Amino acid sequence: MPYLLARVKVVDYDKWKPSFDQLSTARKAYGAKGWLLLRDADKPNEVTVLAEWDNLENARRYVQQSTELKNHIQKMGVKVDFYFLNEMEQIQVQ
């Protein structure tokens, strides 16, 4: 399964979150299947987004071509690092 991981440093989480939510239509249009938000327990303005994607090519296109994403990043003044990942295996603890 392909994933897009984004490490985001936000200025104000409560202002950032509604803007992030507005991107759901754009993410879906580029092939996102769902996403998980994780907030650092010790640094509440550091957020990790793990999004499952239909394929890595579409995830890359979203990051490189989505005007909605570029506008969101600029408007919110966030710093984002993107990582494109392939799932290797899942291990469940018994």
TORKOL-4160 file (C-alpha; in steps of 0.2 Angstrom, whole numbers, padded with zeros to 4 digits, m for minus):
94
<pt num="1" X="0000" Y="0000" Z="0000"/>
<pt num="2" X="0007" Y="0017" Z="m0004"/>
<pt num="3" X="0007" Y="0031" Z="0008"/>
<pt num="4" X="0011" Y="0050" Z="0009"/>
<pt num="5" X="0018" Y="0055" Z="0026"/>
<pt num="6" X="0018" Y="0074" Z="0029"/>
<pt num="7" X="0027" Y="0082" Z="0044"/>
<pt num="8" X="0019" Y="0098" Z="0047"/>
<pt num="9" X="0024" Y="0113" Z="0059"/>
<pt num="10" X="0009" Y="0123" Z="0061"/>
<pt num="11" X="0008" Y="0141" Z="0069"/>
<pt num="12" X="m0009" Y="0137" Z="0077"/>
<pt num="13" X="m0017" Y="0120" Z="0076"/>
<pt num="14" X="m0035" Y="0126" Z="0079"/>
<pt num="15" X="m0033" Y="0138" Z="0064"/>
<pt num="16" X="m0024" Y="0125" Z="0053"/>
<pt num="17" X="m0036" Y="0111" Z="0056"/>
<pt num="18" X="m0051" Y="0118" Z="0047"/>
<pt num="19" X="m0040" Y="0123" Z="0032"/>
<pt num="20" X="m0033" Y="0105" Z="0031"/>
<pt num="21" X="m0051" Y="0098" Z="0032"/>
<pt num="22" X="m0056" Y="0109" Z="0017"/>
<pt num="23" X="m0042" Y="0100" Z="0007"/>
<pt num="24" X="m0051" Y="0083" Z="0008"/>
<pt num="25" X="m0060" Y="0085" Z="m0009"/>
<pt num="26" X="m0043" Y="0089" Z="m0017"/>
<pt num="27" X="m0034" Y="0074" Z="m0009"/>
<pt num="28" X="m0048" Y="0062" Z="m0014"/>
<pt num="29" X="m0047" Y="0069" Z="m0032"/>
<pt num="30" X="m0029" Y="0065" Z="m0033"/>
<pt num="31" X="m0032" Y="0047" Z="m0026"/>
<pt num="32" X="m0031" Y="0048" Z="m0007"/>
<pt num="33" X="m0041" Y="0034" Z="0001"/>
<pt num="34" X="m0040" Y="0040" Z="0019"/>
<pt num="35" X="m0028" Y="0048" Z="0031"/>
<pt num="36" X="m0023" Y="0048" Z="0050"/>
<pt num="37" X="m0018" Y="0064" Z="0059"/>
<pt num="38" X="m0006" Y="0062" Z="0073"/>
<pt num="39" X="m0001" Y="0077" Z="0085"/>
<pt num="40" X="0015" Y="0077" Z="0094"/>
<pt num="41" X="0011" Y="0074" Z="0113"/>
<pt num="42" X="0025" Y="0086" Z="0118"/>
<pt num="43" X="0024" Y="0099" Z="0104"/>
<pt num="44" X="0006" Y="0102" Z="0100"/>
<pt num="45" X="0010" Y="0112" Z="0084"/>
<pt num="46" X="0019" Y="0098" Z="0076"/>
<pt num="47" X="0007" Y="0087" Z="0066"/>
<pt num="48" X="0010" Y="0071" Z="0056"/>
<pt num="49" X="m0002" Y="0066" Z="0042"/>
<pt num="50" X="m0001" Y="0048" Z="0036"/>
<pt num="51" X="m0012" Y="0047" Z="0020"/>
<pt num="52" X="m0016" Y="0031" Z="0011"/>
<pt num="53" X="m0015" Y="0033" Z="m0008"/>
<pt num="54" X="m0021" Y="0023" Z="m0023"/>
<pt num="55" X="m0003" Y="0024" Z="m0030"/>
<pt num="56" X="0013" Y="0035" Z="m0027"/>
<pt num="57" X="0012" Y="0043" Z="m0044"/>
<pt num="58" X="m0004" Y="0052" Z="m0039"/>
<pt num="59" X="0003" Y="0056" Z="m0021"/>
<pt num="60" X="0017" Y="0065" Z="m0030"/>
<pt num="61" X="0006" Y="0074" Z="m0042"/>
<pt num="62" X="m0004" Y="0080" Z="m0027"/>
<pt num="63" X="0011" Y="0087" Z="m0019"/>
<pt num="64" X="0018" Y="0094" Z="m0035"/>
<pt num="65" X="0003" Y="0100" Z="m0044"/>
<pt num="66" X="m0012" Y="0104" Z="m0032"/>
<pt num="67" X="m0015" Y="0122" Z="m0032"/>
<pt num="68" X="m0026" Y="0119" Z="m0017"/>
<pt num="69" X="m0012" Y="0112" Z="m0007"/>
<pt num="70" X="0000" Y="0126" Z="m0012"/>
<pt num="71" X="m0013" Y="0139" Z="m0007"/>
<pt num="72" X="m0016" Y="0130" Z="0010"/>
<pt num="73" X="0003" Y="0130" Z="0014"/>
<pt num="74" X="0005" Y="0148" Z="0009"/>
<pt num="75" X="m0010" Y="0154" Z="0018"/>
<pt num="76" X="m0007" Y="0144" Z="0034"/>
<pt num="77" X="0012" Y="0148" Z="0034"/>
<pt num="78" X="0017" Y="0130" Z="0038"/>
<pt num="79" X="0033" Y="0121" Z="0035"/>
<pt num="80" X="0030" Y="0104" Z="0028"/>
<pt num="81" X="0041" Y="0089" Z="0024"/>
<pt num="82" X="0034" Y="0076" Z="0012"/>
<pt num="83" X="0039" Y="0058" Z="0012"/>
<pt num="84" X="0032" Y="0045" Z="m0001"/>
<pt num="85" X="0032" Y="0027" Z="0007"/>
<pt num="86" X="0028" Y="0010" Z="0001"/>
<pt num="87" X="0021" Y="m0002" Z="0015"/>
<pt num="88" X="0033" Y="m0017" Z="0017"/>
<pt num="89" X="0023" Y="m0027" Z="0030"/>
<pt num="90" X="0011" Y="m0025" Z="0045"/>
<pt num="91" X="0015" Y="m0034" Z="0061"/>
<pt num="92" X="0001" Y="m0037" Z="0073"/>
<pt num="93" X="0006" Y="m0041" Z="0091"/>
<pt num="94" X="m0003" Y="m0057" Z="0097"/>
